[in-house]
Amino acid sequence: MPDVKSRRFRMADCACIAMMILPIVVMIVLKVLFTPPSEGVTIGGALVYFCTDATPTATSFYISESQVNSWAVTISILGLCLYLTHGLTAKAVCKRQLAAEWIVEKCDKLVKDNMGGFFAEWGPFVAGIMALSAFSSLICLFGLFSPTGDVNITFGWAILVFVLIMFYKFRGGLWNYFVGLFKPIPVFAPMNLIGEIATPVSMAFRHYGNILSGAVISALIGSALTGLSKSLLGWLPGVLGDIPLLRVGLPAVLSIYFDVFSGVMQAFIFAMLTMLNISGAVPWDEWNAKRRKRNKPEIQNTAA
């Protein structure tokens, strides 16, 4: 029986690992099959894998590389979570359980420090945002298109956050929210309204712009180094003259910043903005006043 249980345990682990790896393999295969041949610098958006019309328009339905990659990253993250949480015990006896507990503790502490005790259970949501954003940016290390380089993806995330912000703002009452738009004086109402709409727009374009700019700069530097290599080292005999030797090393160093550091940093910034905007949207005074009228206890939201 122990051997059978151990065999099943290993098979489940293999299934989780396959769930992490196979989506990346599928993305690479689709990238190779659908990428048209080109020469020189090519800086474009996401590839279109399926479209109802010959040419994608605003009214046509299509499935793009950013959508497929976003779903693939989600599946890979799910596989990673299943792998880390497989075989949990009351006392950690393996390194992956220690890693899982460390991630949970850090996320819960981050949420409690920035959102307060009332939002203590928001750790999984914030961790999901950071993981999805970070891994969506880091897949460019495999030569794949980053979903965060598509404004439609980041706008979708920002709209979700905006819905949550408005939900908590309405907790104090719809009328109180409407009156608040005219404070401190009525002439400020248009600016306050623009400020409400600007929140998701700024979150989406900040994340999208930083990731896209890094990809464009990396592509331009790589192309410049290729041309410089041909100009300076094209006299080398044989195939040595055709190899862009100057591209060896420097693009990898730049990738550490533009792809790794910037991608992880933008994921953290997006998560921080999400936490601060949602926790700051709750009108505690109005909400507690309504709760007092209903003979309900007041809610105190204190950061740890």
C-alpha positions, 0 to 999 in steps of 0.5 A: 500500500505505501508503494501504491500511495507513493506512486499515486503521489508522484503521478499527481506531482507529474500531472501538476508539473505537466500543467505548468510546462505544457501551456508554455510549449503550446504557446511556443508552438503557436508562435512558431506556426503563426509568425510570418517570415520577416527581415530586420526590425519587427515590432508589432502587437499580438498575433491573431490566431483566429478571426471571423473576418479576413481582416480584424476590425473593431466589430469582428471576433478574434482570438489573439496571442495575448488572450491565448498567452494570458489563459496559458499563464493562468493554467501554469500558475494553477499547476504551480499552486497545485504542486506547492499545495499537494500533500500538505501536512500539519507540520511542514516536512518538505521544502515546497510546503515551506515555500507555499507557507512563506508565500501565504504569510508574506501576502497576508502580511502585505495585505494587512499592512496596506489594507487593514484588518477588515481586508485580511482575507484578500491575500489570495486575490492580491497574490493572484494579481501579482502572480498573473501580472509577473508571469505574464511579463516574464514569458517574454524570456521564452520569446513569447508575447507578454499579455501585459504588453496588450492594453486590452489585458491590463484594461480588463484587470483595471476595470475589475479593480475599478468595479471593486473600488466603486462597490466599496464607495457605494457602501456609504450610500449612493446619495452620499457618494453623489454628494461627495462629488461636489465637495469641497465646492460644487465647481469641483464636480467635473474634476472629481468625476474625471478623477474617478474615471482616471483611476482605471485608465492610469493603472492600465496605461502605466502597466502597459506602457512600462512593459511595452516600452521595455520590449521596444527598447530591447528590440531596437538595441538588438537590431542596432547591435546586429547592424553594428556587428555586420559593419565591424565584423563582417570581414571575418571569414566564413560564417563568422562574418554572418553571426551577430557577435556583438549581440552576445551578452549585452541583450541578456544583461539588458533583459535582466532589467527590462524583462525581469526586474521591470516585469516583477516591479510593475506587478508589485506596483499594480498590486499595491495600487489595487490594495490602496485604491480599494482600501481607501475607497471605503467611506468608514464614517458614512458606513458606520453611521448606517450600521449604527442606525441598524443597531449593528457594531461599527467596523474598525479597519486598523493596519497591523 
